[in-house]
Amino acid sequence: MSESYEEKAARLDAADELAKYREKFALDAGTVYLDGNSLGALPAHVPARMADVITREWGELRIRSWDESGWWTAPERIGDRIAPIVGAAPGQIVVGDSTSVNVFKAVVAAARINGDDRDEILVDATTFPTDGYIAQSAARMTGHEIVACDPADMADAVSDRTALALVNHVDYRTGRLQDLPGLTAALHAAGALAVWDLCHSAGALPVGLDAHGVDLAVGCTYKYLNGGPGSPAYLYVAERHQAAFDSPLPGWNSHADPFAMTPGYEAAAGAVRGRVGTPDILSMLALEAALDVWDGVAIEDIRAKSLALTDFFLECVRAYVPAGRVVSVTPDAHGERGSQAALSCENAPAVMAELIKRGVVGDLRRPDVLRFGFTPLYVGFADAEKAARVLAEVLADLPA
Ligand SMILES: *Cc1c(COP(=O)(O)O)cnc(C)c1O
């Protein structure tokens, strides 16, 4: 007798070295949480850490905590915690502000480094909208023209007019993984800078920022890094660009001597010059605590499990869901897949609403995409099987 999908899930879960990490998260047994690519789950130890931050560091130490509790240096300290997850040596990542704000800093800074005799900025035509909106405004300020371009066509579109390209590493809608090493090399060959948005890849797969010579990068921390709602984003400035990094938001936190309070601006050395104003310490320290779950975790193991999970989910969908009811828009090839499965589906809003009612939490990207994000630290194979099974039940109960 051949193995059922439920049996196969149990076998894969039993062999999964990362399965033990699930208990580090606040998750209920009745819910299959497949929306960690939008808001990561809460690491279970974070509330106690935040209680200490609020009652002792803020409540008792008050102003002393900027120094004694390490608040002032949190942006660069936490940047160094994120660095190994995205393949960066220390001293190149600073945490703070939203991804949107960091896109602005990165695009303007890259245009200032490399834009004097280059008048175009290539922007991923499939980008998450905020990157495109911000790049458009940045380009107006620096006197560049935006050229929207599918990442697949970028290597051909780049020219000696291109100052930089801004690309999403993983497409938020389809889950397509772009070729970061190849595209970065193609941009460099034409003298352009590569600015990558890692929102949907950091914490889900190896990025290799240093190894692939990325120039600048941004990303958020509330998706696969589980930093909490609105947790601060980060900015990577490769060491070789730090001296020339000229921030369009040179706030006092990025000053070489902030407490000199001088009228003239002088940028701090290193990635610290990507800071702006006073950091949002509560969110930042929640993120710092959340990153503890990564201790001892190899991103290569995360990637292997992520691919196994999305493979298995898609296999169960093919087995359970009548042909034609859903179409995967996520690439089959491992080299082109992030950590989500996206299914286009008739009546998708009603289908997702019903899935959530039945305890399978994914999300919807209008008009017709059901998104299922797989966070390898806390999602297992039984979750994948159940999600596919409940999807088939929902589709059977709802008219096509
Ligand atoms: C999630 C996401 C953002 C979010 O930006 P915020 O400023 O945090 O709202 C930006 N870009 C991409 C590619 C994303 O996936």
PDBQT file of the ligand as one rigid body, heavy atoms in Angstrom, charges set to zero:
ROOT
HETATM    1  C1  LIG A 501       6.932  44.180   2.800  1.00  0.00    +0.000 C 
HETATM    2  C2  LIG A 501       7.665  44.985   1.787  1.00  0.00    +0.000 A 
HETATM    3  C3  LIG A 501       7.875  46.362   1.973  1.00  0.00    +0.000 A 
HETATM    4  C4  LIG A 501       7.275  47.059   3.157  1.00  0.00    +0.000 C 
HETATM    5  O1  LIG A 501       7.714  48.364   3.302  1.00  0.00    +0.000 OA
HETATM    6  P1  LIG A 501       7.353  49.152   4.631  1.00  0.00    +0.000 P 
HETATM    7  O2  LIG A 501       8.022  50.435   4.483  1.00  0.00    +0.000 OA
HETATM    8  O3  LIG A 501       7.816  48.317   5.772  1.00  0.00    +0.000 OA
HETATM    9  O4  LIG A 501       5.864  49.267   4.702  1.00  0.00    +0.000 OA
HETATM   10  C5  LIG A 501       8.628  47.040   1.032  1.00  0.00    +0.000 A 
HETATM   11  N1  LIG A 501       9.151  46.405  -0.042  1.00  0.00    +0.000 NA
HETATM   12  C6  LIG A 501       8.957  45.084  -0.251  1.00  0.00    +0.000 A 
HETATM   13  C7  LIG A 501       9.565  44.414  -1.437  1.00  0.00    +0.000 C 
HETATM   14  C8  LIG A 501       8.195  44.344   0.650  1.00  0.00    +0.000 A 
HETATM   15  O5  LIG A 501       7.985  43.058   0.441  1.00  0.00    +0.000 OA
ENDROOT
TORSDOF 0
